[in-house]
């Protein structure tokens, strides 16, 4: 197991992070549900407006996942450590889960407020492009031959893909009146009694993201360790 001697400390920290966050996440989920249920109902949109406490936090989780992929790519190219390549894979998978859920909750909200499930609104279009970009990343990792060459190409791909994140966030301001999507939230834009539930919602989904990232990264590390063990046993035979 010499190939993992330098990575053991990092792997242990990842494992401890996932374990320690499990109880915190459980407590936050209870607080999240309690606050959202008790949050005031919007006078214009009605109960469907409570998707506010789900949809934007999912978007932020998707951003974090794809940023983790880009960061993992940068660290892999810089340090050459396969642990960071595995971090990039974990970030893409968790980010894609958050992005998929965001794209499911968005049309539900749109149907209740705009009267249509989908429109080729600039924000929605770029979000779909973002989803396909990281789906393609994972397909690339699944079908490419394992090795440094594929990892380097994926690292560059993941880094370039991060460019879509600020575009996705600011596309509403770029297109202004041509966008049906609501403006990005700013200080004071939430109604009375909505600030605390929204804050706890974002905190809960942030902790959920870190927990899932740590667990998925841990799985990648365990799989790599098992593959290395099999290789070393084969060499001894």
C-alpha positions in Angstrom: 0.0 0.0 0.0 3.0 2.3 -0.5 1.1 4.3 -3.1 -1.2 5.6 -0.4 1.3 6.4 2.2 1.3 10.1 1.4 -2.5 10.3 1.1 -3.4 8.5 4.3 -3.8 11.6 6.3 -6.0 13.3 3.7 -8.1 10.2 3.4 -8.6 10.0 7.2 -9.6 13.7 7.3 -12.2 13.1 4.6 -13.6 10.1 6.4 -13.8 12.0 9.7 -15.5 14.9 8.0 -18.3 12.7 6.7 -18.8 11.0 10.1 -18.8 14.2 12.2 -21.2 16.0 9.8 -23.9 13.3 10.0 -25.3 14.4 13.4 -25.1 18.1 12.5 -27.0 17.4 9.3 -29.7 15.5 11.1 -30.2 18.4 13.5 -30.3 20.9 10.8 -32.9 18.9 8.8 -35.2 19.0 11.8 -34.8 22.8 12.2 -35.1 23.3 8.4 -38.5 21.4 8.2 -39.8 23.2 11.3 -38.9 26.6 10.0 -40.2 26.1 6.5 -43.5 24.7 7.7 -43.9 27.7 9.9 -42.7 30.3 7.4 -45.3 32.8 6.2 -47.2 32.1 3.0 -46.6 34.6 0.2 -49.6 36.8 -0.5 -49.1 36.7 -4.3 -47.7 33.2 -5.1 -49.3 31.3 -2.2 -47.9 28.1 -0.7 -45.9 27.2 -3.8 -43.5 30.1 -3.0 -42.0 27.9 -0.3 -40.0 26.2 -3.0 -37.8 29.3 -2.3 -36.4 27.3 0.6 -35.5 24.4 -1.7 -34.7 25.7 -5.2 -32.0 28.3 -4.6 -30.1 26.2 -2.0 -30.0 23.4 -4.5 -28.6 25.8 -7.1 -25.8 26.9 -4.7 -25.1 23.2 -4.0 -24.7 22.6 -7.7 -22.3 25.5 -8.0 -20.2 24.2 -5.1 -20.0 20.8 -6.7 -18.8 22.1 -10.0 -16.4 24.4 -8.3 -15.0 21.4 -6.3 -14.5 19.7 -9.7 -12.6 22.6 -11.0 -10.6 23.0 -7.8 -9.8 19.3 -7.8 -8.6 19.6 -11.4 -6.3 22.5 -10.5 -4.8 20.7 -7.5 -4.4 17.5 -9.6 -2.5 19.4 -12.3 -0.4 21.2 -9.7 0.3 18.4 -7.2 -0.2 15.3 -9.4 -2.0 13.6 -6.6 -4.8 11.1 -7.7 -6.7 12.0 -4.5 -7.5 15.4 -6.0 -8.6 13.8 -9.2 -11.0 11.6 -7.2 -12.2 14.8 -5.4 -13.0 16.2 -8.8 -15.1 13.2 -9.7 -17.0 13.4 -6.4 -17.7 17.1 -6.9 -19.1 16.5 -10.3 -21.4 13.7 -9.1 -22.7 15.6 -6.1 -23.0 18.8 -8.1 -25.0 17.0 -10.8 -27.4 15.6 -8.2 -28.0 19.1 -6.8 -28.4 20.5 -10.4 -30.8 17.8 -11.4 -33.0 18.5 -8.3 -32.8 22.2 -9.0 -34.1 21.6 -12.5 -36.9 19.5 -11.2 -38.1 22.0 -8.6 -37.7 25.0 -11.0 -40.4 23.9 -13.4 -42.7 23.1 -10.5 -42.3 26.7 -9.3 -42.6 28.0 -12.8 -45.9 26.2 -13.4 -47.3 27.7 -10.3 -46.1 31.3 -11.0 -45.7 31.6 -14.8 -48.3 29.1 -15.8 -45.8 27.0 -17.8 -43.4 24.2 -17.0 -40.6 25.5 -19.1 -39.6 28.5 -21.2 -36.3 29.1 -23.0 -35.5 31.8 -20.5 -31.8 32.7 -20.5 -31.2 31.4 -16.9 -33.0 28.1 -17.7 -31.1 27.6 -20.9 -27.7 28.2 -19.3 -28.7 25.9 -16.5 -29.5 23.1 -18.9 -26.2 23.7 -20.6 -24.4 23.5 -17.2 -26.2 20.2 -16.5 -25.1 18.7 -19.9 -21.6 20.0 -19.4 -21.0 18.0 -16.2 -23.0 15.0 -17.3 -20.6 14.9 -20.3 -17.7 15.1 -17.7 -19.0 12.1 -15.9 -19.5 10.2 -19.1 -16.0 11.0 -20.1 -14.7 9.6 -16.8 -16.8 6.5 -17.2 -15.8 5.6 -20.7 -12.2 6.8 -20.8 -9.3 4.5 -20.1 -8.0 5.1 -16.5 -4.7 6.9 -16.4 -2.9 10.2 -16.1 -3.8 11.3 -19.7 -7.5 11.0 -19.1 -7.2 12.6 -15.7 -5.4 15.6 -17.1 -7.9 16.1 -19.9 -10.8 15.8 -17.4 -9.0 18.3 -15.1 -8.8 20.9 -17.9 -12.4 20.2 -18.9 -13.6 20.6 -15.3 -11.6 23.9 -14.9 -13.1 25.4 -18.1 -16.6 24.3 -17.2 -16.5 26.5 -14.1 -16.8 29.5 -16.4 -20.5 28.6 -16.9 -21.2 29.2 -13.1 -20.8 33.0 -13.1 -22.6 33.1 -16.5 -25.5 31.2 -15.0 -25.7 33.5 -12.0 -25.4 36.8 -13.9 -27.2 35.9 -17.1 -30.4 37.6 -15.7 -28.6 40.9 -15.4 -27.0 40.5 -18.8 -30.4 39.9 -20.6 -32.4 42.1 -18.2 -36.0 42.5 -19.5 -35.7 39.5 -21.8 -35.5 37.1 -18.8 -38.6 35.8 -17.2 -36.7 34.5 -14.2 -36.8 36.5 -11.0 -33.9 38.7 -10.1 -31.1 37.4 -7.9 -31.9 37.7 -4.3 -30.5 40.7 -2.5 -30.5 42.0 1.1 -34.1 43.0 2.0 -35.7 41.3 -1.0 -37.4 38.6 1.2 -40.6 39.3 3.1 -41.0 39.4 6.8 -40.4 36.1 8.5 -38.7 34.6 5.5 -35.1 35.5 6.2 -34.4 32.9 9.0 -36.0 29.9 7.1 -34.0 30.9 4.0 -30.8 31.2 6.0 -31.2 27.8 7.7 -32.2 26.2 4.4 -28.9 27.4 2.8 -26.9 26.2 5.8 -28.7 22.8 5.8 -28.0 22.3 2.1 -24.4 23.5 2.4 -23.8 20.9 5.2 -25.6 18.3 3.1 -23.3 19.1 0.2 -20.1 18.8 2.2 -21.4 15.6 3.8 -22.2 14.0 0.4 -18.9 15.2 -1.1 -16.9 13.7 1.7 -18.8 10.4 1.5 -18.5 10.2 -2.3 -14.8 11.1 -2.1 -14.3 8.4 0.5 -15.9 5.8 -1.8 -13.5 6.8 -4.6 -10.6 6.5 -2.2 -11.7 3.1 -1.0 -12.2 1.9 -4.6 -8.7 3.1 -5.6 -7.2 1.4 -2.5 -8.9 -1.8 -3.4 -7.7 -1.6 -7.0 -4.1 -1.0 -5.8 -4.3 -3.9 -3.4 -5.5 -6.2 -6.2 -2.7 -5.0 -8.5 0.0 -5.5 -5.8 -1.3 -9.0 -5.1 -1.3 -9.8 -8.8 2.3 -8.7 -9.0 3.4 -11.0 -6.2 1.8 -14.0 -7.8 
